[in-house]
Amino acid sequence: MEIHQAVILAGGRGTRLRPFSDTAPKAMYPFEGRPFLEYLIRQVKDFGITDVLLLLGYLPEKIMDYFGDGGAFGIRIQYQVTPVEWETGSRLKAARSLLAERFLLLYCDNYCPLQWEKLTAQYEKSGLPLQITVYENGDNYTKNNLAVSPEGVMTCYDKRREAPGLSGVDIGYILMHRDLVDDLPEGDVSFEGSLYPTLISQGKVGAYVTPHRYYSVGGWPRIELTKAFFQPKKVVFLDRDGTLNRRPPKAEYVTAPKDFVWLEGAREAVRLLKKKSYAIYLVTNQPGIARNRLTWEALDSIHDKMRQELREAGGEVDDIFICPHGWDEGCGCRKPKPGMLYQAQKKYSLDLTQCVLIGDDQRDIEAGEAAGCRCFLVDEKYSLLSYAERLP
């Protein structure tokens, strides 16, 4: 499905970001020298979107003067200015004639790295007129405001966040049909509050659920995390057995430091990656713990040896993420599931779509692809060192 227009709601006053928002729209809050809104516009351009419609209200000239017609950003930008007091639904109704048949609707204060192809593929497959993007919120990052069925259909939306059984939060990135705007009632109305309840009762709201944390300028409590997220980073995730060291035979494990034997060139690869300023995070399945073949103490001693020998070679691993579960425990962290990558994402405010994963097993690659990482497979032809040499 091809969608060429993004519509961004950016008209509110942003009182929770005062005093900054006393003189500028909250979407213009700067990170690394760029306003938050610029990151959103660059993101949708990367999605392949060619046109952006900004629905403005509060201090519109601050945004219009900065972005102009969008030419400097490689995209076409149009504007619709309505009174600052208007609700989201009223802004959409006023812009009806400017809307494409299908479009992406965003909130100007939320940013989440997403895999556009997966987002649009789910929308097309569902055949539903509306699909929202949901942060699963398993870490209680914010307060839930909706519920989603196992089939990916929204079953409840509560803007007050008080209904029982809520799990997940609406973060925008809404795919919708233009005709839905015609269903909004007369008067000054909220898009979500007016449209969602009816469509939910008809089973017509799909939900694309992501475990990737979103980042916001909605209020001061989120600003420091958002600053950390937008700071430039170079990140490589590495598998352990078969990537750094010799993989033990099937159903056997590295259970003591003496059993950890480096693969040729692995230490040099880590040293080179550190020289290129990469943060290196190890993500390793260790089911020997669940099967009582390996203790946590032994695993720590193995990793102590690994780190010491890396330091002697001029390299370093910045952190280690471990899945200790057996294959039949149903955890979310055992590769090919991407849980360890999301643990690192939240801990270090990463954009997983900008990270690299290198492993020797198809399960490593599946985990990385599920999280949106760029993935490389170590095999007889390509070693870890060969990839380290190729990475910028």
C-alpha positions as CSV (number, residue, x, y, z in Angstrom):
1,M,0.0,0.0,0.0
2,E,1.4,3.4,-1.0
3,I,0.7,6.3,1.3
4,H,2.2,9.6,0.2
5,Q,0.8,12.1,2.7
6,A,1.5,12.7,6.4
7,V,-0.8,15.0,8.4
8,I,0.7,16.3,11.6
9,L,-1.5,17.8,14.4
10,A,0.6,20.7,15.7
11,G,-2.0,23.4,16.8
12,G,-2.1,23.1,20.6
13,R,-0.7,25.6,23.1
14,G,1.5,23.0,24.9
15,T,1.1,24.4,28.4
16,R,2.9,21.5,30.1
17,L,6.1,22.7,28.4
18,R,6.1,26.1,29.9
19,P,8.0,28.4,30.0
20,F,9.4,27.2,26.6
21,S,5.9,27.1,25.1
22,D,5.2,30.7,26.2
23,T,7.1,31.8,23.1
24,A,7.2,28.8,20.8
25,P,5.1,25.8,19.9
26,K,6.2,22.7,21.8
27,A,7.0,20.9,18.6
28,M,9.8,23.4,18.0
29,Y,11.7,22.4,21.2
30,P,15.3,21.7,20.0
31,F,17.4,18.6,20.3
32,E,20.9,18.5,18.9
33,G,20.2,21.8,17.1
34,R,17.0,20.6,15.4
35,P,13.4,21.1,16.5
36,F,11.5,18.0,17.5
37,L,9.1,18.5,14.5
38,E,12.1,18.3,12.1
39,Y,12.8,14.8,13.3
40,L,9.2,13.8,12.6
41,I,9.3,15.3,9.1
42,R,12.6,13.6,8.3
43,Q,11.2,10.3,9.5
44,V,8.1,10.4,7.3
45,K,10.4,11.4,4.4
46,D,12.4,8.2,5.1
47,F,9.1,6.3,5.0
48,G,8.8,7.4,1.4
49,I,6.2,10.1,2.0
50,T,6.4,13.1,-0.3
51,D,3.8,15.5,1.2
52,V,3.3,16.8,4.7
53,L,0.2,18.8,5.9
54,L,0.8,20.7,9.1
55,L,-2.4,21.6,11.1
56,L,-1.4,24.6,13.1
57,G,-3.0,26.9,15.6
58,Y,-0.6,28.3,18.2
59,L,2.1,30.6,17.0
60,P,2.0,29.2,13.5
61,E,4.5,31.6,12.0
62,K,7.3,30.0,14.2
63,I,6.8,26.7,12.3
64,M,6.0,28.2,8.9
65,D,9.1,30.4,8.9
66,Y,11.4,27.5,9.8
67,F,10.1,24.9,7.4
68,G,8.8,27.0,4.5
69,D,7.6,24.9,1.6
70,G,9.7,22.0,2.7
71,G,12.1,22.2,-0.2
72,A,15.1,22.4,2.2
73,F,14.0,19.1,3.7
74,G,13.3,17.3,0.4
75,I,9.6,17.2,1.0
76,R,6.5,19.3,0.1
77,I,4.9,21.0,3.1
78,Q,1.4,22.6,3.2
79,Y,-0.3,24.4,6.1
80,Q,-3.7,24.8,7.5
81,V,-4.1,27.4,10.3
82,T,-7.1,27.3,12.6
83,P,-7.8,28.9,16.1
84,V,-5.5,27.6,18.8
85,E,-8.5,26.6,21.0
86,W,-9.9,24.1,18.4
87,E,-9.9,20.4,19.1
88,T,-8.2,17.8,16.9
89,G,-11.4,16.8,15.1
90,S,-12.2,20.3,14.1
91,R,-8.7,20.8,12.6
92,L,-9.2,17.7,10.5
93,K,-12.6,18.8,9.3
94,A,-11.2,22.2,8.3
95,A,-8.5,20.5,6.3
96,R,-10.8,18.0,4.6
97,S,-10.2,19.3,1.1
98,L,-6.4,19.0,1.5
99,L,-6.4,15.4,2.7
100,A,-5.3,12.5,0.5
101,E,-7.6,9.5,0.2
102,R,-5.4,7.6,2.7
103,F,-2.9,9.3,4.9
104,L,-0.7,9.0,8.0
105,L,-1.8,11.1,11.0
106,L,0.7,12.0,13.6
107,Y,0.8,13.9,16.9
108,C,3.5,16.6,16.9
109,D,4.8,15.6,20.3
110,N,5.5,11.8,19.9
111,Y,8.3,10.1,18.0
112,C,8.8,6.4,17.7
113,P,11.1,4.4,15.4
114,L,8.9,2.2,13.3
115,Q,9.2,-0.3,10.5
116,W,7.0,1.4,7.9
117,E,6.7,-1.7,5.7
118,K,5.3,-3.7,8.6
119,L,3.0,-0.9,9.6
120,T,1.4,-0.4,6.2
121,A,1.3,-4.2,5.5
122,Q,-0.8,-4.8,8.6
123,Y,-3.1,-2.0,7.7
124,E,-3.6,-3.3,4.2
125,K,-4.1,-6.9,5.3
126,S,-6.7,-5.9,8.0
127,G,-9.0,-4.1,5.6
128,L,-10.0,-1.8,8.4
129,P,-10.5,1.9,7.8
130,L,-8.4,3.0,10.8
131,Q,-5.2,1.7,12.4
132,I,-3.5,3.3,15.4
133,T,0.0,2.6,16.7
134,V,0.2,1.4,20.3
135,Y,3.1,1.3,22.6
136,E,2.7,-1.9,24.6
137,N,3.8,-0.2,27.8
138,G,5.1,-3.3,29.5
139,D,7.5,-1.2,31.5
140,N,4.7,1.2,32.7
141,Y,6.4,4.1,31.0
142,T,3.1,5.9,31.0
143,K,-0.5,5.3,31.9
144,N,-2.5,2.9,29.7
145,N,-5.5,4.3,27.7
146,L,-6.7,1.4,25.6
147,A,-7.1,-2.3,25.2
148,V,-6.3,-4.5,22.2
149,S,-7.5,-8.0,21.3
150,P,-5.1,-10.8,20.5
151,E,-6.2,-10.4,16.9
152,G,-4.9,-6.8,16.8
153,V,-8.2,-5.0,17.0
154,M,-8.8,-2.2,19.6
155,T,-11.5,-3.1,22.0
156,C,-11.5,-0.1,24.3
157,Y,-10.3,3.5,24.3
158,D,-10.4,5.6,27.5
159,K,-9.0,9.1,27.3
160,R,-9.4,9.4,31.1
161,R,-7.3,6.2,31.5
162,E,-9.7,4.8,34.2
163,A,-11.4,1.8,32.6
164,P,-10.5,-1.7,33.8
165,G,-8.3,-4.0,31.7
166,L,-6.4,-1.2,29.8
167,S,-3.1,-2.3,28.4
168,G,-1.1,-0.1,26.0
169,V,-1.2,3.6,25.0
170,D,-2.0,5.4,21.7
171,I,1.1,7.1,20.3
172,G,-0.3,8.3,17.0
173,Y,1.1,7.1,13.7
174,I,-2.5,6.6,12.6
175,L,-3.3,5.2,9.2
176,M,-6.8,6.2,8.1
177,H,-9.2,6.9,5.2
178,R,-10.2,10.4,4.5
179,D,-13.9,9.6,4.5
180,L,-13.7,9.0,8.3
181,V,-13.4,12.8,8.7
182,D,-17.0,13.0,7.3
183,D,-18.2,10.9,10.3
184,L,-17.1,13.5,12.8
185,P,-20.0,15.2,14.5
186,E,-20.8,18.9,14.2
187,G,-19.2,21.4,16.6
188,D,-15.7,21.5,18.1
189,V,-14.8,17.9,18.7
190,S,-11.9,15.7,19.5
191,F,-10.9,13.3,16.7
192,E,-10.1,10.4,19.1
193,G,-13.0,11.0,21.6
194,S,-15.6,11.4,18.8
195,L,-14.6,8.8,16.3
196,Y,-12.9,6.0,18.2
197,P,-15.9,4.8,20.4
198,T,-18.2,4.2,17.4
199,L,-15.6,2.5,15.3
200,I,-14.4,0.3,18.2
201,S,-18.0,-0.9,18.8
202,Q,-18.0,-2.0,15.2
203,G,-14.6,-3.7,15.4
204,K,-13.1,-1.3,12.8
205,V,-10.0,0.0,14.6
206,G,-6.8,-1.9,14.1
207,A,-3.8,-1.7,16.4
208,Y,-0.2,-1.9,15.4
209,V,1.6,-2.8,18.7
210,T,5.2,-1.9,19.2
211,P,7.5,-2.6,22.1
212,H,9.9,0.2,21.0
213,R,9.7,3.0,23.5
214,Y,8.5,6.3,22.1
215,Y,9.9,9.7,22.9
216,S,8.0,12.9,23.6
217,V,8.0,16.7,24.1
218,G,4.6,16.6,25.7
219,G,5.9,17.7,29.1
220,W,9.2,18.2,31.0
221,P,9.3,14.7,32.6
222,R,10.1,13.2,29.2
223,I,12.6,15.8,27.9
224,E,15.8,14.3,29.4
225,L,15.0,10.9,27.9
226,T,14.2,12.4,24.6
227,K,17.5,14.3,24.7
228,A,19.4,11.0,25.3
229,F,17.5,9.4,22.5
230,F,18.4,12.0,19.9
231,Q,22.1,12.1,20.8
232,P,24.1,10.5,18.0
233,K,25.0,6.9,18.7
234,K,26.7,4.0,16.9
235,V,25.6,0.7,18.3
236,V,26.4,-3.0,17.5
237,F,24.7,-5.9,19.1
238,L,26.8,-9.1,19.1
239,D,25.8,-12.7,19.7
240,R,28.3,-14.6,21.8
241,D,28.7,-18.3,21.0
242,G,29.7,-18.8,17.4
243,T,30.3,-15.1,16.9
244,L,33.0,-14.3,19.5
245,N,34.0,-17.7,20.6
246,R,33.7,-21.3,19.4
247,R,30.2,-22.6,19.6
248,P,30.0,-25.8,21.8
249,P,28.3,-28.9,20.3
250,K,24.5,-29.1,20.3
251,A,23.0,-29.4,23.8
252,E,26.3,-28.6,25.4
253,Y,27.4,-25.3,26.9
254,V,30.4,-23.1,27.8
255,T,30.3,-23.8,31.6
256,A,33.7,-22.7,32.7
257,P,36.2,-20.0,31.7
258,K,38.6,-22.6,30.2
259,D,35.8,-23.6,27.7
260,F,35.6,-20.0,26.3
261,V,37.8,-20.1,23.2
262,W,38.1,-17.1,21.0
263,L,37.4,-17.3,17.3
264,E,40.1,-16.1,15.1
265,G,39.9,-12.3,14.6
266,A,37.1,-11.8,17.1
267,R,39.1,-9.8,19.6
268,E,40.6,-7.7,16.8
269,A,37.0,-7.1,15.6
270,V,35.8,-5.8,18.9
271,R,38.9,-3.6,19.2
272,L,38.2,-2.2,15.7
273,L,34.6,-1.5,16.5
274,K,35.5,0.4,19.6
275,K,38.1,2.4,17.6
276,K,35.2,3.3,15.3
277,S,33.3,4.6,18.4
278,Y,30.6,1.8,18.5
279,A,28.9,0.9,21.8
280,I,28.9,-2.9,21.9
281,Y,26.2,-4.9,23.6
282,L,26.3,-8.6,23.9
283,V,22.9,-10.5,23.6
284,T,23.2,-14.1,24.4
285,N,20.9,-17.1,25.0
286,Q,22.1,-19.1,28.0
287,P,19.6,-21.9,28.4
288,G,22.2,-23.9,30.4
289,I,21.0,-21.9,33.4
290,A,17.4,-23.1,33.1
291,R,18.7,-26.7,32.6
292,N,20.9,-26.6,35.7
293,R,24.0,-27.1,33.5
294,L,25.4,-23.6,34.2
295,T,25.3,-21.4,37.3
296,W,25.1,-17.6,37.3
297,E,28.4,-17.6,39.2
298,A,30.1,-19.6,36.5
299,L,28.6,-17.4,33.8
300,D,29.9,-14.3,35.5
301,S,33.4,-15.9,35.7
302,I,33.3,-16.7,32.0
303,H,32.3,-13.1,31.2
304,D,35.0,-11.8,33.5
305,K,37.6,-13.7,31.5
306,M,36.1,-12.5,28.2
307,R,36.2,-8.9,29.3
308,Q,39.7,-9.1,30.7
309,E,41.1,-10.6,27.5
310,L,39.2,-8.0,25.4
311,R,40.7,-5.2,27.5
312,E,44.2,-6.7,27.0
313,A,43.5,-6.7,23.2
314,G,42.3,-3.0,23.3
315,G,38.6,-3.8,23.1
316,E,35.6,-3.7,25.4
317,V,32.0,-4.9,25.7
318,D,29.8,-2.1,27.1
319,D,27.0,-4.3,28.5
320,I,25.7,-7.9,28.4
321,F,22.1,-9.0,28.1
322,I,21.3,-12.6,28.9
323,C,18.3,-14.8,28.4
324,P,18.6,-17.6,31.0
325,H,15.4,-19.4,29.9
326,G,14.8,-22.7,28.3
327,W,13.2,-22.9,24.8
328,D,9.9,-24.1,26.2
329,E,9.4,-21.3,28.9
330,G,7.7,-18.9,26.5
331,C,9.8,-15.9,27.5
332,G,10.1,-12.8,25.3
333,C,13.9,-12.5,25.5
334,R,15.1,-15.8,24.0
335,K,16.3,-15.3,20.5
336,P,14.7,-15.4,17.9
337,K,12.4,-13.1,20.0
338,P,13.8,-9.6,20.3
339,G,13.3,-9.0,24.0
340,M,17.0,-8.5,24.9
341,L,17.3,-5.9,22.2
342,Y,14.3,-4.0,23.6
343,Q,15.8,-4.2,27.1
344,A,18.9,-2.5,25.8
345,Q,16.8,0.0,23.9
346,K,15.0,1.2,27.0
347,K,18.2,1.2,29.2
348,Y,20.2,3.2,26.7
349,S,17.5,5.2,24.8
350,L,18.4,3.6,21.5
351,D,16.9,3.8,18.1
352,L,16.9,0.1,17.1
353,T,16.3,0.9,13.5
354,Q,19.7,2.6,13.5
355,C,21.5,-0.3,15.2
356,V,23.5,-3.2,13.8
357,L,23.3,-6.8,14.9
358,I,25.9,-9.5,14.1
359,G,25.4,-13.2,14.9
360,D,26.1,-16.6,13.6
361,D,22.6,-18.2,13.8
362,Q,19.4,-17.5,11.9
363,R,17.7,-16.9,15.3
364,D,20.0,-13.9,15.8
365,I,19.0,-12.5,12.5
366,E,15.3,-13.1,13.1
367,A,15.6,-11.2,16.5
368,G,17.4,-8.3,14.9
369,E,15.0,-8.0,12.0
370,A,12.0,-8.1,14.4
371,A,13.5,-5.1,16.2
372,G,14.3,-3.3,13.0
373,C,18.1,-3.6,13.2
374,R,20.5,-4.0,10.2
375,C,21.7,-7.6,10.5
376,F,24.8,-9.5,9.4
377,L,25.3,-13.3,9.6
378,V,28.7,-14.7,10.5
379,D,29.5,-17.9,8.5
380,E,32.4,-19.6,6.7
381,K,32.6,-16.8,4.3
382,Y,32.1,-13.7,6.5
383,S,33.7,-13.4,10.0
384,L,33.0,-10.9,12.7
385,L,36.3,-9.1,11.7
386,S,35.2,-8.8,8.1
387,Y,32.0,-7.0,9.1
388,A,33.9,-4.8,11.6
389,E,36.2,-3.7,8.8
390,R,33.2,-2.9,6.5
391,L,31.2,-0.9,9.0
392,P,31.8,2.9,8.9
